[in-house]
Amino acid sequence: MSSEMLNRLLGNIPDGTVDKSAGSFVYDVNAPLAVVLSELLNELEKSKDKMFVRNLTGDELTLRAAEHGINRKLAAYST
């Protein structure tokens, strides 16, 4: 994913004006940025999935239920 991000970053720099090849200043400045941006996008996707109750489990579900005044009960065997 970070290579895709690096290509996007380098793609925003006009062709022919600066050297964008591996090892150039522009490439070396954008490469670490691409890694960080890719990690942030992954975290954002995870956060987006947690917006919906159907995707929550365990403590996350308990906390979301408590926001709405619902106290989760422990599971019990049926009789």
PyMOL Python script that loads the backbone (N, CA, C, O; Angstrom):
from pymol import cmd

cmd.read_pdbstr("""\
ATOM      1  N   MET A   1       0.826  -1.196   0.000  1.00  0.00           N
ATOM      2  CA  MET A   1       0.000   0.000   0.000  1.00  0.00           C
ATOM      3  C   MET A   1       0.864   1.250   0.000  1.00  0.00           C
ATOM      4  O   MET A   1       0.510   2.236  -0.646  1.00  0.00           O
ATOM      5  N   SER A   2       1.988   1.235   0.709  1.00  0.00           N
ATOM      6  CA  SER A   2       2.808   2.441   0.758  1.00  0.00           C
ATOM      7  C   SER A   2       3.432   2.753  -0.600  1.00  0.00           C
ATOM      8  O   SER A   2       3.688   3.918  -0.903  1.00  0.00           O
ATOM      9  N   SER A   3       3.681   1.730  -1.425  1.00  0.00           N
ATOM     10  CA  SER A   3       4.210   2.008  -2.766  1.00  0.00           C
ATOM     11  C   SER A   3       3.155   2.707  -3.618  1.00  0.00           C
ATOM     12  O   SER A   3       3.482   3.567  -4.436  1.00  0.00           O
ATOM     13  N   GLU A   4       1.889   2.337  -3.427  1.00  0.00           N
ATOM     14  CA  GLU A   4       0.808   3.030  -4.131  1.00  0.00           C
ATOM     15  C   GLU A   4       0.727   4.484  -3.678  1.00  0.00           C
ATOM     16  O   GLU A   4       0.542   5.387  -4.494  1.00  0.00           O
ATOM     17  N   MET A   5       0.866   4.703  -2.373  1.00  0.00           N
ATOM     18  CA  MET A   5       0.820   6.055  -1.830  1.00  0.00           C
ATOM     19  C   MET A   5       2.003   6.867  -2.346  1.00  0.00           C
ATOM     20  O   MET A   5       1.849   8.037  -2.696  1.00  0.00           O
ATOM     21  N   LEU A   6       3.175   6.256  -2.394  1.00  0.00           N
ATOM     22  CA  LEU A   6       4.360   6.953  -2.906  1.00  0.00           C
ATOM     23  C   LEU A   6       4.139   7.359  -4.355  1.00  0.00           C
ATOM     24  O   LEU A   6       4.477   8.476  -4.747  1.00  0.00           O
ATOM     25  N   ASN A   7       3.581   6.467  -5.144  1.00  0.00           N
ATOM     26  CA  ASN A   7       3.294   6.806  -6.543  1.00  0.00           C
ATOM     27  C   ASN A   7       2.301   7.954  -6.649  1.00  0.00           C
ATOM     28  O   ASN A   7       2.427   8.807  -7.527  1.00  0.00           O
ATOM     29  N   ARG A   8       1.317   7.980  -5.760  1.00  0.00           N
ATOM     30  CA  ARG A   8       0.349   9.089  -5.759  1.00  0.00           C
ATOM     31  C   ARG A   8       1.025  10.403  -5.396  1.00  0.00           C
ATOM     32  O   ARG A   8       0.766  11.434  -6.016  1.00  0.00           O
ATOM     33  N   LEU A   9       1.891  10.362  -4.388  1.00  0.00           N
ATOM     34  CA  LEU A   9       2.597  11.572  -3.980  1.00  0.00           C
ATOM     35  C   LEU A   9       3.504  12.082  -5.090  1.00  0.00           C
ATOM     36  O   LEU A   9       3.516  13.273  -5.400  1.00  0.00           O
ATOM     37  N   LEU A  10       4.262  11.169  -5.682  1.00  0.00           N
ATOM     38  CA  LEU A  10       5.169  11.571  -6.750  1.00  0.00           C
ATOM     39  C   LEU A  10       4.398  12.004  -7.997  1.00  0.00           C
ATOM     40  O   LEU A  10       4.875  12.830  -8.775  1.00  0.00           O
ATOM     41  N   GLY A  11       3.218  11.447  -8.178  1.00  0.00           N
ATOM     42  CA  GLY A  11       2.391  11.814  -9.329  1.00  0.00           C
ATOM     43  C   GLY A  11       1.883  13.247  -9.262  1.00  0.00           C
ATOM     44  O   GLY A  11       1.507  13.825 -10.282  1.00  0.00           O
ATOM     45  N   ASN A  12       1.870  13.821  -8.062  1.00  0.00           N
ATOM     46  CA  ASN A  12       1.423  15.204  -7.904  1.00  0.00           C
ATOM     47  C   ASN A  12       2.531  16.215  -8.177  1.00  0.00           C
ATOM     48  O   ASN A  12       2.304  17.424  -8.145  1.00  0.00           O
ATOM     49  N   ILE A  13       3.718  15.710  -8.443  1.00  0.00           N
ATOM     50  CA  ILE A  13       4.838  16.590  -8.778  1.00  0.00           C
ATOM     51  C   ILE A  13       4.951  16.607 -10.307  1.00  0.00           C
ATOM     52  O   ILE A  13       5.021  15.551 -10.935  1.00  0.00           O
ATOM     53  N   PRO A  14       4.969  17.797 -10.902  1.00  0.00           N
ATOM     54  CA  PRO A  14       5.008  17.876 -12.370  1.00  0.00           C
ATOM     55  C   PRO A  14       6.218  17.145 -12.963  1.00  0.00           C
ATOM     56  O   PRO A  14       7.326  17.225 -12.433  1.00  0.00           O
ATOM     57  N   ASP A  15       5.988  16.435 -14.064  1.00  0.00           N
ATOM     58  CA  ASP A  15       7.069  15.728 -14.750  1.00  0.00           C
ATOM     59  C   ASP A  15       8.014  16.726 -15.405  1.00  0.00           C
ATOM     60  O   ASP A  15       7.596  17.774 -15.897  1.00  0.00           O
ATOM     61  N   GLY A  16       9.291  16.377 -15.399  1.00  0.00           N
ATOM     62  CA  GLY A  16      10.288  17.185 -16.084  1.00  0.00           C
ATOM     63  C   GLY A  16      10.821  18.361 -15.292  1.00  0.00           C
ATOM     64  O   GLY A  16      11.803  18.979 -15.702  1.00  0.00           O
ATOM     65  N   THR A  17      10.204  18.684 -14.177  1.00  0.00           N
ATOM     66  CA  THR A  17      10.675  19.846 -13.420  1.00  0.00           C
ATOM     67  C   THR A  17      11.710  19.456 -12.370  1.00  0.00           C
ATOM     68  O   THR A  17      12.661  20.200 -12.133  1.00  0.00           O
ATOM     69  N   VAL A  18      11.534  18.306 -11.746  1.00  0.00           N
ATOM     70  CA  VAL A  18      12.480  17.841 -10.727  1.00  0.00           C
ATOM     71  C   VAL A  18      12.705  16.347 -10.901  1.00  0.00           C
ATOM     72  O   VAL A  18      11.899  15.645 -11.510  1.00  0.00           O
ATOM     73  N   ASP A  19      13.807  15.883 -10.358  1.00  0.00           N
ATOM     74  CA  ASP A  19      14.134  14.461 -10.408  1.00  0.00           C
ATOM     75  C   ASP A  19      13.320  13.722  -9.355  1.00  0.00           C
ATOM     76  O   ASP A  19      13.413  14.029  -8.167  1.00  0.00           O
ATOM     77  N   LYS A  20      12.518  12.741  -9.790  1.00  0.00           N
ATOM     78  CA  LYS A  20      11.686  11.953  -8.879  1.00  0.00           C
ATOM     79  C   LYS A  20      12.154  10.507  -8.786  1.00  0.00           C
ATOM     80  O   LYS A  20      11.458   9.665  -8.218  1.00  0.00           O
ATOM     81  N   SER A  21      13.325  10.213  -9.339  1.00  0.00           N
ATOM     82  CA  SER A  21      13.816   8.838  -9.348  1.00  0.00           C
ATOM     83  C   SER A  21      14.256   8.417  -7.946  1.00  0.00           C
ATOM     84  O   SER A  21      14.523   9.255  -7.085  1.00  0.00           O
ATOM     85  N   ALA A  22      14.325   7.099  -7.738  1.00  0.00           N
ATOM     86  CA  ALA A  22      14.732   6.567  -6.440  1.00  0.00           C
ATOM     87  C   ALA A  22      16.106   7.113  -6.071  1.00  0.00           C
ATOM     88  O   ALA A  22      17.033   7.091  -6.881  1.00  0.00           O
ATOM     89  N   GLY A  23      16.226   7.601  -4.845  1.00  0.00           N
ATOM     90  CA  GLY A  23      17.473   8.159  -4.373  1.00  0.00           C
ATOM     91  C   GLY A  23      17.555   9.667  -4.491  1.00  0.00           C
ATOM     92  O   GLY A  23      18.440  10.289  -3.903  1.00  0.00           O
ATOM     93  N   SER A  24      16.638  10.267  -5.249  1.00  0.00           N
ATOM     94  CA  SER A  24      16.640  11.727  -5.366  1.00  0.00           C
ATOM     95  C   SER A  24      16.064  12.339  -4.093  1.00  0.00           C
ATOM     96  O   SER A  24      15.423  11.652  -3.298  1.00  0.00           O
ATOM     97  N   PHE A  25      16.297  13.621  -3.912  1.00  0.00           N
ATOM     98  CA  PHE A  25      15.796  14.315  -2.723  1.00  0.00           C
ATOM     99  C   PHE A  25      14.279  14.191  -2.608  1.00  0.00           C
ATOM    100  O   PHE A  25      13.758  13.858  -1.543  1.00  0.00           O
ATOM    101  N   VAL A  26      13.573  14.457  -3.701  1.00  0.00           N
ATOM    102  CA  VAL A  26      12.102  14.417  -3.688  1.00  0.00           C
ATOM    103  C   VAL A  26      11.608  13.023  -3.337  1.00  0.00           C
ATOM    104  O   VAL A  26      10.677  12.877  -2.546  1.00  0.00           O
ATOM    105  N   TYR A  27      12.213  12.008  -3.910  1.00  0.00           N
ATOM    106  CA  TYR A  27      11.824  10.626  -3.622  1.00  0.00           C
ATOM    107  C   TYR A  27      12.081  10.303  -2.152  1.00  0.00           C
ATOM    108  O   TYR A  27      11.222   9.746  -1.469  1.00  0.00           O
ATOM    109  N   ASP A  28      13.285  10.663  -1.668  1.00  0.00           N
ATOM    110  CA  ASP A  28      13.654  10.337  -0.290  1.00  0.00           C
ATOM    111  C   ASP A  28      12.806  11.076   0.738  1.00  0.00           C
ATOM    112  O   ASP A  28      12.605  10.574   1.844  1.00  0.00           O
ATOM    113  N   VAL A  29      12.311  12.252   0.394  1.00  0.00           N
ATOM    114  CA  VAL A  29      11.443  12.992   1.310  1.00  0.00           C
ATOM    115  C   VAL A  29      10.044  12.388   1.322  1.00  0.00           C
ATOM    116  O   VAL A  29       9.406  12.330   2.373  1.00  0.00           O
ATOM    117  N   ASN A  30       9.567  11.946   0.187  1.00  0.00           N
ATOM    118  CA  ASN A  30       8.199  11.427   0.085  1.00  0.00           C
ATOM    119  C   ASN A  30       8.060   9.970   0.505  1.00  0.00           C
ATOM    120  O   ASN A  30       6.965   9.555   0.887  1.00  0.00           O
ATOM    121  N   ALA A  31       9.126   9.181   0.448  1.00  0.00           N
ATOM    122  CA  ALA A  31       9.036   7.756   0.788  1.00  0.00           C
ATOM    123  C   ALA A  31       8.585   7.524   2.236  1.00  0.00           C
ATOM    124  O   ALA A  31       7.659   6.741   2.447  1.00  0.00           O
ATOM    125  N   PRO A  32       9.195   8.169   3.246  1.00  0.00           N
ATOM    126  CA  PRO A  32       8.715   7.948   4.617  1.00  0.00           C
ATOM    127  C   PRO A  32       7.300   8.491   4.826  1.00  0.00           C
ATOM    128  O   PRO A  32       6.509   7.922   5.579  1.00  0.00           O
ATOM    129  N   LEU A  33       6.999   9.581   4.160  1.00  0.00           N
ATOM    130  CA  LEU A  33       5.655  10.155   4.256  1.00  0.00           C
ATOM    131  C   LEU A  33       4.618   9.175   3.732  1.00  0.00           C
ATOM    132  O   LEU A  33       3.533   9.049   4.301  1.00  0.00           O
ATOM    133  N   ALA A  34       4.947   8.483   2.653  1.00  0.00           N
ATOM    134  CA  ALA A  34       4.016   7.507   2.073  1.00  0.00           C
ATOM    135  C   ALA A  34       3.729   6.374   3.056  1.00  0.00           C
ATOM    136  O   ALA A  34       2.599   5.894   3.138  1.00  0.00           O
ATOM    137  N   VAL A  35       4.736   5.950   3.794  1.00  0.00           N
ATOM    138  CA  VAL A  35       4.549   4.883   4.785  1.00  0.00           C
ATOM    139  C   VAL A  35       3.600   5.352   5.880  1.00  0.00           C
ATOM    140  O   VAL A  35       2.662   4.642   6.245  1.00  0.00           O
ATOM    141  N   VAL A  36       3.845   6.539   6.398  1.00  0.00           N
ATOM    142  CA  VAL A  36       3.014   7.073   7.480  1.00  0.00           C
ATOM    143  C   VAL A  36       1.580   7.289   7.003  1.00  0.00           C
ATOM    144  O   VAL A  36       0.635   6.940   7.711  1.00  0.00           O
ATOM    145  N   LEU A  37       1.412   7.854   5.826  1.00  0.00           N
ATOM    146  CA  LEU A  37       0.068   8.078   5.293  1.00  0.00           C
ATOM    147  C   LEU A  37      -0.677   6.762   5.082  1.00  0.00           C
ATOM    148  O   LEU A  37      -1.878   6.682   5.337  1.00  0.00           O
ATOM    149  N   SER A  38       0.021   5.742   4.624  1.00  0.00           N
ATOM    150  CA  SER A  38      -0.611   4.432   4.436  1.00  0.00           C
ATOM    151  C   SER A  38      -1.080   3.853   5.762  1.00  0.00           C
ATOM    152  O   SER A  38      -2.170   3.286   5.850  1.00  0.00           O
ATOM    153  N   GLU A  39      -0.253   3.997   6.794  1.00  0.00           N
ATOM    154  CA  GLU A  39      -0.643   3.511   8.121  1.00  0.00           C
ATOM    155  C   GLU A  39      -1.857   4.277   8.642  1.00  0.00           C
ATOM    156  O   GLU A  39      -2.765   3.684   9.224  1.00  0.00           O
ATOM    157  N   LEU A  40      -1.874   5.584   8.434  1.00  0.00           N
ATOM    158  CA  LEU A  40      -3.014   6.388   8.870  1.00  0.00           C
ATOM    159  C   LEU A  40      -4.287   6.006   8.129  1.00  0.00           C
ATOM    160  O   LEU A  40      -5.359   5.955   8.731  1.00  0.00           O
ATOM    161  N   LEU A  41      -4.184   5.741   6.847  1.00  0.00           N
ATOM    162  CA  LEU A  41      -5.356   5.306   6.083  1.00  0.00           C
ATOM    163  C   LEU A  41      -5.887   3.975   6.599  1.00  0.00           C
ATOM    164  O   LEU A  41      -7.099   3.777   6.675  1.00  0.00           O
ATOM    165  N   ASN A  42      -4.983   3.060   6.954  1.00  0.00           N
ATOM    166  CA  ASN A  42      -5.410   1.775   7.514  1.00  0.00           C
ATOM    167  C   ASN A  42      -6.149   1.974   8.839  1.00  0.00           C
ATOM    168  O   ASN A  42      -7.181   1.347   9.076  1.00  0.00           O
ATOM    169  N   GLU A  43      -5.625   2.841   9.695  1.00  0.00           N
ATOM    170  CA  GLU A  43      -6.279   3.131  10.970  1.00  0.00           C
ATOM    171  C   GLU A  43      -7.635   3.794  10.754  1.00  0.00           C
ATOM    172  O   GLU A  43      -8.590   3.517  11.480  1.00  0.00           O
ATOM    173  N   LEU A  44      -7.716   4.650   9.776  1.00  0.00           N
ATOM    174  CA  LEU A  44      -8.975   5.312   9.456  1.00  0.00           C
ATOM    175  C   LEU A  44     -10.020   4.299   9.003  1.00  0.00           C
ATOM    176  O   LEU A  44     -11.186   4.399   9.385  1.00  0.00           O
ATOM    177  N   GLU A  45      -9.616   3.332   8.201  1.00  0.00           N
ATOM    178  CA  GLU A  45     -10.542   2.282   7.758  1.00  0.00           C
ATOM    179  C   GLU A  45     -11.049   1.468   8.943  1.00  0.00           C
ATOM    180  O   GLU A  45     -12.234   1.143   9.018  1.00  0.00           O
ATOM    181  N   LYS A  46     -10.146   1.139   9.872  1.00  0.00           N
ATOM    182  CA  LYS A  46     -10.557   0.394  11.066  1.00  0.00           C
ATOM    183  C   LYS A  46     -11.549   1.202  11.896  1.00  0.00           C
ATOM    184  O   LYS A  46     -12.537   0.664  12.396  1.00  0.00           O
ATOM    185  N   SER A  47     -11.277   2.494  12.035  1.00  0.00           N
ATOM    186  CA  SER A  47     -12.165   3.364  12.807  1.00  0.00           C
ATOM    187  C   SER A  47     -13.525   3.478  12.135  1.00  0.00           C
ATOM    188  O   SER A  47     -14.556   3.483  12.808  1.00  0.00           O
ATOM    189  N   LYS A  48     -13.531   3.568  10.829  1.00  0.00           N
ATOM    190  CA  LYS A  48     -14.786   3.665  10.086  1.00  0.00           C
ATOM    191  C   LYS A  48     -15.643   2.426  10.321  1.00  0.00           C
ATOM    192  O   LYS A  48     -16.860   2.531  10.474  1.00  0.00           O
ATOM    193  N   ASP A  49     -15.016   1.264  10.349  1.00  0.00           N
ATOM    194  CA  ASP A  49     -15.758   0.024  10.584  1.00  0.00           C
ATOM    195  C   ASP A  49     -16.376  -0.006  11.978  1.00  0.00           C
ATOM    196  O   ASP A  49     -17.414  -0.637  12.175  1.00  0.00           O
ATOM    197  N   LYS A  50     -15.761   0.663  12.942  1.00  0.00           N
ATOM    198  CA  LYS A  50     -16.260   0.647  14.312  1.00  0.00           C
ATOM    199  C   LYS A  50     -17.372   1.656  14.555  1.00  0.00           C
ATOM    200  O   LYS A  50     -17.870   1.771  15.674  1.00  0.00           O
ATOM    201  N   MET A  51     -17.762   2.379  13.530  1.00  0.00           N
ATOM    202  CA  MET A  51     -18.865   3.320  13.670  1.00  0.00           C
ATOM    203  C   MET A  51     -20.196   2.588  13.790  1.00  0.00           C
ATOM    204  O   MET A  51     -21.168   3.143  14.302  1.00  0.00           O
ATOM    205  N   PHE A  52     -20.242   1.352  13.324  1.00  0.00           N
ATOM    206  CA  PHE A  52     -21.477   0.585  13.307  1.00  0.00           C
ATOM    207  C   PHE A  52     -21.456  -0.479  14.401  1.00  0.00           C
ATOM    208  O   PHE A  52     -20.483  -1.221  14.541  1.00  0.00           O
ATOM    209  N   VAL A  53     -22.514  -0.544  15.156  1.00  0.00           N
ATOM    210  CA  VAL A  53     -22.603  -1.470  16.289  1.00  0.00           C
ATOM    211  C   VAL A  53     -22.415  -2.911  15.844  1.00  0.00           C
ATOM    212  O   VAL A  53     -21.840  -3.713  16.580  1.00  0.00           O
ATOM    213  N   ARG A  54     -22.888  -3.253  14.657  1.00  0.00           N
ATOM    214  CA  ARG A  54     -22.799  -4.647  14.204  1.00  0.00           C
ATOM    215  C   ARG A  54     -21.349  -5.112  14.041  1.00  0.00           C
ATOM    216  O   ARG A  54     -21.092  -6.313  13.962  1.00  0.00           O
ATOM    217  N   ASN A  55     -20.409  -4.181  13.990  1.00  0.00           N
ATOM    218  CA  ASN A  55     -18.998  -4.534  13.838  1.00  0.00           C
ATOM    219  C   ASN A  55     -18.240  -4.553  15.159  1.00  0.00           C
ATOM    220  O   ASN A  55     -17.035  -4.804  15.170  1.00  0.00           O
ATOM    221  N   LEU A  56     -18.918  -4.294  16.270  1.00  0.00           N
ATOM    222  CA  LEU A  56     -18.262  -4.227  17.571  1.00  0.00           C
ATOM    223  C   LEU A  56     -18.413  -5.535  18.332  1.00  0.00           C
ATOM    224  O   LEU A  56     -19.394  -6.260  18.167  1.00  0.00           O
ATOM    225  N   THR A  57     -17.422  -5.821  19.170  1.00  0.00           N
ATOM    226  CA  THR A  57     -17.464  -6.997  20.037  1.00  0.00           C
ATOM    227  C   THR A  57     -16.839  -6.633  21.373  1.00  0.00           C
ATOM    228  O   THR A  57     -16.169  -5.608  21.497  1.00  0.00           O
ATOM    229  N   GLY A  58     -17.058  -7.465  22.355  1.00  0.00           N
ATOM    230  CA  GLY A  58     -16.394  -7.334  23.647  1.00  0.00           C
ATOM    231  C   GLY A  58     -16.565  -5.983  24.303  1.00  0.00           C
ATOM    232  O   GLY A  58     -17.666  -5.437  24.370  1.00  0.00           O
ATOM    233  N   ASP A  59     -15.444  -5.450  24.789  1.00  0.00           N
ATOM    234  CA  ASP A  59     -15.466  -4.185  25.528  1.00  0.00           C
ATOM    235  C   ASP A  59     -15.949  -3.021  24.673  1.00  0.00           C
ATOM    236  O   ASP A  59     -16.613  -2.112  25.171  1.00  0.00           O
ATOM    237  N   GLU A  60     -15.619  -3.049  23.398  1.00  0.00           N
ATOM    238  CA  GLU A  60     -16.069  -1.955  22.524  1.00  0.00           C
ATOM    239  C   GLU A  60     -17.593  -1.923  22.446  1.00  0.00           C
ATOM    240  O   GLU A  60     -18.198  -0.852  22.475  1.00  0.00           O
ATOM    241  N   LEU A  61     -18.210  -3.103  22.347  1.00  0.00           N
ATOM    242  CA  LEU A  61     -19.666  -3.183  22.298  1.00  0.00           C
ATOM    243  C   LEU A  61     -20.275  -2.761  23.635  1.00  0.00           C
ATOM    244  O   LEU A  61     -21.296  -2.074  23.672  1.00  0.00           O
ATOM    245  N   THR A  62     -19.648  -3.174  24.717  1.00  0.00           N
ATOM    246  CA  THR A  62     -20.132  -2.796  26.050  1.00  0.00           C
ATOM    247  C   THR A  62     -20.109  -1.281  26.220  1.00  0.00           C
ATOM    248  O   THR A  62     -21.071  -0.695  26.717  1.00  0.00           O
ATOM    249  N   LEU A  63     -19.021  -0.649  25.812  1.00  0.00           N
ATOM    250  CA  LEU A  63     -18.914   0.801  25.925  1.00  0.00           C
ATOM    251  C   LEU A  63     -19.947   1.514  25.052  1.00  0.00           C
ATOM    252  O   LEU A  63     -20.554   2.493  25.486  1.00  0.00           O
ATOM    253  N   ARG A  64     -20.148   1.035  23.843  1.00  0.00           N
ATOM    254  CA  ARG A  64     -21.129   1.672  22.960  1.00  0.00           C
ATOM    255  C   ARG A  64     -22.535   1.520  23.513  1.00  0.00           C
ATOM    256  O   ARG A  64     -23.327   2.460  23.452  1.00  0.00           O
ATOM    257  N   ALA A  65     -22.858   0.344  24.057  1.00  0.00           N
ATOM    258  CA  ALA A  65     -24.175   0.128  24.649  1.00  0.00           C
ATOM    259  C   ALA A  65     -24.379   1.040  25.849  1.00  0.00           C
ATOM    260  O   ALA A  65     -25.462   1.594  26.037  1.00  0.00           O
ATOM    261  N   ALA A  66     -23.338   1.197  26.663  1.00  0.00           N
ATOM    262  CA  ALA A  66     -23.429   2.044  27.848  1.00  0.00           C
ATOM    263  C   ALA A  66     -23.684   3.500  27.470  1.00  0.00           C
ATOM    264  O   ALA A  66     -24.316   4.228  28.235  1.00  0.00           O
ATOM    265  N   GLU A  67     -23.207   3.940  26.306  1.00  0.00           N
ATOM    266  CA  GLU A  67     -23.467   5.303  25.840  1.00  0.00           C
ATOM    267  C   GLU A  67     -24.954   5.556  25.665  1.00  0.00           C
ATOM    268  O   GLU A  67     -25.411   6.698  25.718  1.00  0.00           O
ATOM    269  N   HIS A  68     -25.702   4.485  25.455  1.00  0.00           N
ATOM    270  CA  HIS A  68     -27.143   4.595  25.233  1.00  0.00           C
ATOM    271  C   HIS A  68     -27.945   4.059  26.417  1.00  0.00           C
ATOM    272  O   HIS A  68     -29.137   3.779  26.291  1.00  0.00           O
ATOM    273  N   GLY A  69     -27.282   3.919  27.572  1.00  0.00           N
ATOM    274  CA  GLY A  69     -27.969   3.508  28.786  1.00  0.00           C
ATOM    275  C   GLY A  69     -28.290   2.027  28.855  1.00  0.00           C
ATOM    276  O   GLY A  69     -29.158   1.617  29.626  1.00  0.00           O
ATOM    277  N   ILE A  70     -27.605   1.222  28.063  1.00  0.00           N
ATOM    278  CA  ILE A  70     -27.853  -0.220  28.062  1.00  0.00           C
ATOM    279  C   ILE A  70     -26.692  -0.919  28.764  1.00  0.00           C
ATOM    280  O   ILE A  70     -25.536  -0.751  28.378  1.00  0.00           O
ATOM    281  N   ASN A  71     -27.002  -1.702  29.792  1.00  0.00           N
ATOM    282  CA  ASN A  71     -25.978  -2.469  30.485  1.00  0.00           C
ATOM    283  C   ASN A  71     -26.021  -3.901  29.987  1.00  0.00           C
ATOM    284  O   ASN A  71     -27.040  -4.581  30.109  1.00  0.00           O
ATOM    285  N   ARG A  72     -24.926  -4.347  29.432  1.00  0.00           N
ATOM    286  CA  ARG A  72     -24.867  -5.722  28.932  1.00  0.00           C
ATOM    287  C   ARG A  72     -24.808  -6.697  30.100  1.00  0.00           C
ATOM    288  O   ARG A  72     -24.152  -6.442  31.110  1.00  0.00           O
ATOM    289  N   LYS A  73     -25.494  -7.797  29.946  1.00  0.00           N
ATOM    290  CA  LYS A  73     -25.511  -8.835  30.978  1.00  0.00           C
ATOM    291  C   LYS A  73     -24.630  -9.975  30.534  1.00  0.00           C
ATOM    292  O   LYS A  73     -24.435 -10.196  29.338  1.00  0.00           O
ATOM    293  N   LEU A  74     -24.096 -10.703  31.502  1.00  0.00           N
ATOM    294  CA  LEU A  74     -23.292 -11.885  31.205  1.00  0.00           C
ATOM    295  C   LEU A  74     -24.197 -12.961  30.612  1.00  0.00           C
ATOM    296  O   LEU A  74     -25.391 -13.025  30.905  1.00  0.00           O
ATOM    297  N   ALA A  75     -23.622 -13.770  29.805  1.00  0.00           N
ATOM    298  CA  ALA A  75     -24.361 -14.892  29.211  1.00  0.00           C
ATOM    299  C   ALA A  75     -24.762 -15.870  30.302  1.00  0.00           C
ATOM    300  O   ALA A  75     -24.056 -16.036  31.297  1.00  0.00           O
ATOM    301  N   ALA A  76     -25.902 -16.514  30.105  1.00  0.00           N
ATOM    302  CA  ALA A  76     -26.375 -17.499  31.081  1.00  0.00           C
ATOM    303  C   ALA A  76     -26.873 -18.714  30.317  1.00  0.00           C
ATOM    304  O   ALA A  76     -27.333 -18.604  29.180  1.00  0.00           O
ATOM    305  N   TYR A  77     -26.776 -19.873  30.952  1.00  0.00           N
ATOM    306  CA  TYR A  77     -27.273 -21.104  30.349  1.00  0.00           C
ATOM    307  C   TYR A  77     -28.801 -21.077  30.325  1.00  0.00           C
ATOM    308  O   TYR A  77     -29.444 -20.573  31.246  1.00  0.00           O
ATOM    309  N   SER A  78     -29.347 -21.611  29.288  1.00  0.00           N
ATOM    310  CA  SER A  78     -30.813 -21.675  29.231  1.00  0.00           C
ATOM    311  C   SER A  78     -31.302 -22.797  30.134  1.00  0.00           C
ATOM    312  O   SER A  78     -30.567 -23.735  30.443  1.00  0.00           O
ATOM    313  N   THR A  79     -32.551 -22.682  30.546  1.00  0.00           N
ATOM    314  CA  THR A  79     -33.126 -23.714  31.393  1.00  0.00           C
ATOM    315  C   THR A  79     -34.348 -24.291  30.747  1.00  0.00           C
ATOM    316  O   THR A  79     -34.981 -25.184  31.311  1.00  0.00           O
TER     317      THR A  79
END
""", "prot")
cmd.dss("prot")
cmd.show_as("cartoon", "prot")
cmd.util.cbc("prot")
cmd.orient("prot")
